[in-house]
Amino acid sequence: MQESLAVADSLTIELNKIYKQGHINGLSVSIVNEHKTLYQNGFGFSDIKAKKAYTENTIQNIASISKTLLGVSLLKAQEMGKLNLNDPIEKYLPFKVKNPYHPELPITINHLATHTSTIKDTEFYDKSYVLKDDFGKLDIDIPMKEFLKDILTTDGKLYKKDGFLKNKPGELFEYTNIGATLAAIVLEMATGEKYDDFTTKYILKPYKMSNSGWSFDAIDVSKYSMLYKTDQTEYPRYKLITYPDGGFITSANDLSLFLSELIRGYSGSGSLLSAESYKTLFKEQLGEDNFIDRGARDYSDEYNTGIFMGFTPNGHIGHTGGDPGVSTFMFFNPKTKLGRILIVNTDLEEEGWQQFIDIWNKLDGFSARLK
C-alpha cells in the first residue's frame, strides 16, 4: 500500500510539471484495471475566472469517445432481440437512406458501426452545434431525426449527392459522425426508447455513473467545466443535435467505471454484455482493402475498428475525441489489462498537443508500477 501511494504521489508530481508548462487550462486523468481505478486526479482550472479547480469529478463533453457507448448499446439491443447488426437500416428507419451511386445496395447497421456506410460528414454537419439558450442560439435546434432526414434523404433541405462516397457500402472506411447518429436513430426505432434513456437504463445506472448524462438537464451544471479556445477565451456552452456521436458529458471518475467494465468484457468477465457480444465489440472488423491511408499516428483510432471501437497501430483499444474546447483519449492495453483516460478542456495548438501526448505517455509509464 505504501509503495502504491508513493508511486501515485510521484505521478502527481510529474503530471504537475507537465501541466505547468501552460497551453492547457484544465484536465483530468485516470488509470484503471478490470477491477478498479488505480489512480485519478485533476489539474488546473475548470473555470479560470472563478479560480475553480479541475478535479476527477469535474464534468465536460468528451466528444467522440461517446461513440463507444453507442457500440455497446447496439450490441445490447441485439441481445434483446430488437435488431441485428446485419439488418439493413431501411428495416427500421421512417425515411429512406440510399447511396445515390448504388441505390440498389442496402446500408446495414454494421456498415454504420464500422464507418463503411459511405455516408460522409458534409459542411452541414457543423449545423448540429447549437449554443445553449442563455448565450443565444447559433442555429435552430431541431429534432435529431428531422436533422438527419434533411441531410440524408433526396427531398431533404440539406441533401447533397456528394454527401456519399462513390464506393459501395461496406467497401471503404470513411469516419462519419452523421452515420453514427443514424445508428442511434435506428436503435431508437428498433427499441422504442430514446437513445439517452436507453443508455441511462443499461449503462449509466448499473455502473453508478451518477455524474454523467447527454444534456445539461441531466447533469449538475455546477460541476461542468468551461471549455476554452485559448488560455483565456471561453467557448459558450453548446450542445449537439447529433448528440450520440459526441455529446456525452461525464467525469474521469465516472468514465473510469465504464472503462473498467470494457476491460472486464474483453477479459470475458463483463456483466453488461454477453461474452459473445463483447467479442463482436472488440473484433477488428476491417481489412487492408477497406482503407486508403491508415496514417502513421500511434494513437489513431482510425487504424481499424470494432463496433464503434477503435484500434491503434500498437493494438490498444478505445477511442479519441475532439470538439471545440475538448480533447480526449480513452484506451486500454489488452495485454496488460490497464486503461488510461485523459480529458482536456482547451483547444490544443502544436505546443498543447505535445503537452497532451507527454501527459498520456507519462500515464503509460506509471501504469504498470501502480498495478
C-alpha positions in Angstrom: 0.0 0.0 0.0 2.8 2.4 1.0 4.6 1.7 -2.3 1.4 2.3 -4.3 0.9 5.7 -2.6 4.5 6.7 -3.2 4.1 5.8 -6.9 0.8 7.8 -7.1 2.5 10.8 -5.4 5.4 10.6 -7.9 3.0 10.5 -10.8 1.1 13.6 -9.5 4.4 15.5 -9.2 5.4 14.5 -12.8 2.0 15.4 -14.2 2.0 18.8 -12.4 5.4 19.5 -14.0 3.9 19.0 -17.5 0.7 20.9 -16.7 2.7 23.9 -15.5 4.2 24.3 -19.0 1.0 26.0 -19.9 -1.3 25.6 -23.0 -3.9 23.6 -21.1 -6.3 25.2 -18.7 -7.7 22.1 -17.0 -7.6 18.4 -17.3 -8.4 15.1 -15.5 -6.7 11.7 -15.8 -7.3 8.2 -14.7 -5.6 4.8 -14.8 -7.7 1.7 -14.3 -7.6 -2.1 -14.5 -10.5 -4.5 -14.8 -11.2 -4.3 -11.1 -10.9 -0.7 -10.0 -9.4 2.7 -10.5 -5.7 2.8 -9.7 -5.2 6.5 -10.0 -7.2 9.6 -10.8 -6.6 13.3 -10.5 -7.4 16.7 -11.8 -5.1 19.6 -12.6 -5.6 23.3 -13.4 -9.0 25.0 -13.6 -12.5 24.2 -14.8 -13.3 27.9 -14.5 -10.3 30.3 -14.7 -12.2 33.5 -13.8 -13.7 31.8 -10.7 -10.4 30.0 -9.9 -12.4 26.8 -9.7 -10.2 23.7 -9.6 -10.5 20.9 -12.2 -10.8 17.6 -10.4 -11.5 14.0 -11.2 -15.2 14.8 -10.6 -15.4 17.8 -12.9 -17.7 17.0 -15.9 -17.5 18.1 -19.5 -18.2 16.9 -23.0 -15.9 14.1 -24.1 -16.6 14.3 -27.9 -16.2 11.1 -29.9 -15.4 8.8 -27.0 -19.2 9.0 -26.8 -19.4 6.5 -29.7 -18.1 3.7 -27.5 -21.4 3.8 -25.6 -23.2 3.6 -28.9 -21.4 0.4 -29.9 -22.2 -1.2 -26.5 -25.9 -0.1 -26.9 -26.3 -1.6 -30.3 -25.0 -4.9 -29.1 -27.2 -4.7 -26.0 -30.2 -4.2 -28.3 -29.1 -7.1 -30.5 -29.0 -9.4 -27.4 -32.5 -8.2 -26.5 -33.7 -9.3 -30.0 -34.6 -5.8 -31.1 -32.2 -5.7 -34.0 -29.4 -7.5 -35.8 -26.2 -5.7 -36.9 -26.5 -7.3 -40.3 -30.0 -5.8 -40.8 -30.5 -3.1 -43.5 -31.2 0.2 -41.9 -34.3 0.7 -44.0 -36.0 -2.0 -41.9 -36.2 0.5 -39.0 -36.0 4.0 -40.4 -39.1 6.0 -41.2 -37.3 7.6 -44.2 -35.1 6.2 -47.0 -31.3 6.5 -46.9 -29.7 5.2 -50.0 -26.2 5.7 -51.6 -27.2 7.6 -54.8 -24.4 5.9 -56.7 -25.6 2.4 -55.6 -29.3 2.8 -54.7 -29.8 -0.9 -55.2 -27.4 -1.8 -52.4 -28.6 -1.7 -48.7 -26.7 0.1 -46.0 -26.6 -2.1 -42.9 -26.3 -1.3 -39.2 -22.9 -2.9 -39.3 -21.8 -0.5 -42.1 -22.8 2.4 -39.8 -21.0 0.9 -36.8 -17.7 0.3 -38.8 -17.8 3.6 -40.7 -18.2 1.8 -44.0 -21.7 3.1 -44.8 -20.4 5.5 -47.5 -22.1 8.4 -45.6 -19.9 11.5 -45.3 -19.8 14.5 -43.0 -20.5 17.4 -45.3 -20.3 21.1 -44.3 -23.8 20.8 -43.0 -22.7 18.7 -40.1 -21.5 21.9 -38.4 -25.1 23.0 -38.1 -25.5 20.3 -35.4 -23.7 22.5 -32.9 -26.2 24.6 -31.0 -25.3 27.2 -28.4 -27.2 26.9 -25.1 -30.1 29.2 -24.7 -28.6 31.5 -22.1 -25.9 32.5 -24.7 -28.3 32.7 -27.6 -28.7 30.1 -30.3 -26.4 29.7 -33.2 -28.8 27.6 -35.3 -32.4 26.4 -34.9 -32.4 23.5 -32.6 -34.4 20.8 -34.5 -35.0 17.1 -33.6 -32.2 14.7 -34.3 -34.3 12.6 -36.6 -35.5 15.6 -38.6 -32.0 16.9 -38.9 -30.7 13.7 -40.4 -33.7 13.4 -42.7 -32.8 16.8 -44.1 -29.2 15.7 -44.8 -29.6 12.2 -46.0 -32.9 12.0 -48.0 -33.2 13.2 -51.6 -36.0 15.6 -50.7 -34.2 17.0 -47.6 -33.3 20.7 -47.3 -29.6 19.9 -46.8 -29.2 16.9 -49.1 -26.2 16.7 -51.4 -25.3 13.8 -53.6 -21.7 14.2 -52.7 -22.6 13.5 -49.1 -22.0 9.9 -50.0 -18.9 8.1 -51.3 -19.0 6.6 -54.8 -17.8 3.3 -53.3 -20.3 0.6 -52.5 -21.5 0.3 -48.9 -19.1 -1.9 -46.9 -16.1 -1.3 -49.2 -14.3 1.7 -47.7 -13.7 3.2 -44.3 -14.9 6.8 -44.0 -15.2 8.1 -40.5 -18.7 9.7 -40.2 -20.5 11.4 -37.3 -23.7 11.6 -39.3 -23.5 7.8 -39.8 -23.0 7.3 -36.1 -26.0 9.4 -35.2 -28.1 7.5 -37.8 -27.2 4.3 -35.9 -28.6 5.8 -32.8 -31.8 6.6 -34.6 -32.0 3.0 -35.8 -31.6 1.9 -32.2 -34.4 4.2 -31.1 -36.8 2.9 -33.8 -35.9 -0.7 -33.0 -36.3 -0.5 -29.3 -39.0 2.2 -28.9 -36.8 4.1 -26.5 -34.9 7.4 -26.8 -31.2 6.9 -27.1 -30.4 8.8 -23.9 -33.0 6.8 -22.0 -31.6 3.5 -23.3 -28.0 4.3 -22.3 -29.1 5.6 -18.9 -31.0 2.4 -18.2 -28.4 -0.1 -19.4 -25.1 1.7 -18.8 -25.2 4.7 -16.6 -27.4 3.4 -13.8 -26.0 -0.1 -13.5 -22.5 1.3 -13.2 -23.5 4.2 -10.9 -22.3 6.9 -13.4 -24.3 9.4 -11.5 -22.4 12.5 -12.7 -22.9 11.7 -16.4 -25.6 12.5 -19.0 -26.4 13.6 -22.5 -27.8 17.0 -21.8 -27.4 20.0 -19.5 -30.8 19.0 -17.9 -29.4 15.6 -17.0 -26.3 16.8 -15.1 -25.3 19.0 -12.2 -24.2 22.1 -14.1 -22.3 23.4 -11.1 -19.7 20.6 -11.8 -19.5 21.4 -15.5 -16.2 22.8 -16.8 -15.9 25.8 -19.0 -14.4 25.0 -22.4 -11.6 27.2 -23.8 -10.5 28.3 -27.2 -7.3 29.7 -25.7 -5.9 30.1 -22.3 -8.3 32.9 -21.6 -11.1 32.8 -24.2 -14.1 30.7 -23.3 -16.4 28.9 -25.7 -20.1 29.4 -24.9 -21.8 26.3 -23.8 -23.1 24.2 -26.7 -24.9 21.0 -27.4 -25.1 18.7 -30.4 -28.3 17.9 -32.3 -26.4 14.8 -33.2 -25.5 14.1 -29.5 -24.9 10.3 -29.8 -21.8 10.9 -31.9 -20.1 13.1 -29.3 -22.3 14.8 -26.8 -21.7 12.6 -23.7 -21.0 14.7 -20.6 -19.0 12.9 -17.9 -16.1 12.9 -15.5 -12.8 11.0 -15.3 -14.3 9.2 -12.3 -17.5 8.1 -14.0 -15.7 7.2 -17.3 -13.3 5.0 -15.3 -16.2 2.8 -14.2 -17.2 2.3 -17.8 -13.6 1.6 -19.0 -13.1 -1.0 -16.2 -16.2 -2.7 -17.5 -14.9 -2.7 -21.1 -11.7 -4.3 -19.8 -13.7 -6.9 -18.0 -15.7 -7.5 -21.1 -12.5 -8.0 -23.2 -11.3 -10.5 -20.5 -14.5 -12.5 -20.6 -15.9 -11.3 -17.2 -18.0 -8.3 -18.2 -21.6 -8.0 -16.9 -23.1 -5.5 -19.3 -22.9 -7.8 -22.4 -22.5 -11.5 -23.1 -19.1 -12.8 -23.8 -20.1 -13.3 -27.5 -21.3 -9.7 -27.8 -18.0 -8.4 -26.3 -16.1 -10.5 -28.8 -18.0 -8.8 -31.6 -17.5 -5.3 -30.0 -13.7 -5.9 -29.9 -13.2 -7.7 -33.1 -11.3 -5.9 -35.8 -13.9 -5.7 -38.5 -12.0 -4.3 -41.4 -9.1 -5.4 -43.6 -6.4 -3.6 -45.5 -8.6 -3.2 -48.6 -11.1 -1.1 -46.5 -8.6 1.7 -46.1 -6.9 4.2 -48.5 -4.4 5.6 -45.9 -4.3 4.4 -42.4 -1.8 7.1 -41.3 1.1 6.7 -39.1 0.0 8.3 -35.8 0.5 6.0 -32.8 -2.9 6.8 -31.3 -5.1 7.0 -34.4 -8.3 5.1 -33.5 -9.0 5.0 -37.3 -6.4 2.3 -37.8 -9.1 -0.3 -37.6 -12.4 -0.5 -35.9 -14.7 -2.9 -34.0 -18.3 -1.8 -33.3 -17.7 1.9 -32.8 -14.5 0.8 -31.0 -11.1 2.0 -32.3 -7.8 0.1 -32.5 -4.4 1.8 -32.6 -1.4 0.5 -34.6 0.1 -0.8 -31.4 -3.0 -2.8 -30.5 -4.6 -0.6 -27.9 -8.4 -0.4 -27.9 -10.7 2.6 -27.2 -11.4 6.0 -28.8 -10.2 9.5 -29.2 -12.4 12.7 -29.1 -12.1 16.2 -30.3 -14.6 19.1 -30.3 -14.4 22.9 -29.7 -12.5 23.1 -26.3 -12.3 19.3 -26.0 -9.5 16.8 -26.5 -9.9 13.3 -25.0 -8.3 9.8 -25.1 -9.7 6.6 -23.6 -7.8 3.4 -24.4 -6.8 0.1 -22.7 -4.0 -2.3 -23.4 -5.5 -5.8 -24.0 -2.2 -7.5 -22.9 -1.7 -5.7 -19.5 -5.5 -5.1 -18.9 -4.6 -1.5 -18.0 -6.6 1.5 -19.3 -6.0 5.3 -19.4 -8.2 8.3 -19.7 -7.2 11.9 -20.4 -9.8 14.7 -20.6 -8.8 18.3 -21.5 -11.0 21.5 -21.6 -8.8 23.5 -24.0 -8.2 23.6 -27.8 -4.7 22.2 -28.5 -2.3 24.0 -30.7 1.1 22.5 -31.5 2.6 23.0 -28.0 -0.6 22.0 -26.3 -0.8 18.8 -28.4 2.7 17.9 -27.4 1.8 18.5 -23.8 -1.2 16.3 -24.2 0.9 13.5 -25.6 3.5 13.9 -22.8 0.8 13.5 -20.2 -0.6 10.5 -22.0 2.8 8.8 -22.2 3.5 9.6 -18.5 0.3 7.8 -17.5 1.5 4.8 -19.6 4.9 4.8 -17.9 3.4 4.7 -14.4 0.5 2.3 -15.2 2.5 -1.0 -14.6 4.0 0.4 -11.4 0.6 1.2 -10.0 -0.6 -2.3 -10.8 
